[in-house]
Amino acid sequence: LNGTDTFTYKASDGAAETAFTTVTINVTSIEDVPVAANDTIPHAKDTSVAYSLLNRVSDGDGDTLTATLLSSTQHG
């Protein structure tokens, strides 16, 4: 999470003197990595399959994602 948060605290000298102040914290965003889930695509033999590889991938920053095949299929 990012954004601004604040809190107020009181400092006291143990007698009658106190001071109140508010602290503001600005939390800046960082580059979040995409999150992907393993998937299984059932289909019938000798048929083609249309599937969007990015259906099960999300990115907390909303960045545009791409998919690159790193290994070949074993049976087709």
Backbone hydrogen bonds, N-H to C=O, Kabsch-Sander energy under -0.5 kcal/mol:
donor,donor_aa,acceptor,acceptor_aa,energy
3,G,27,V,-2.5
5,D,25,I,-2.5
7,F,23,V,-2.0
9,Y,21,T,-2.5
11,A,19,A,-3.1
13,D,17,E,-2.0
19,A,11,A,-2.5
21,T,9,Y,-2.2
23,V,7,F,-3.3
25,I,5,D,-3.5
26,N,24,T,-0.5
27,V,3,G,-3.3
27,V,25,I,-0.7
28,T,26,N,-0.7
32,D,30,I,-0.8
35,V,58,S,-3.0
37,A,56,R,-1.3
47,T,44,A,-1.0
51,Y,49,V,-0.5
53,L,51,Y,-0.7
55,N,52,S,-1.8
56,R,53,L,-0.6
57,V,54,L,-1.4
58,S,35,V,-2.5
62,G,59,D,-1.6
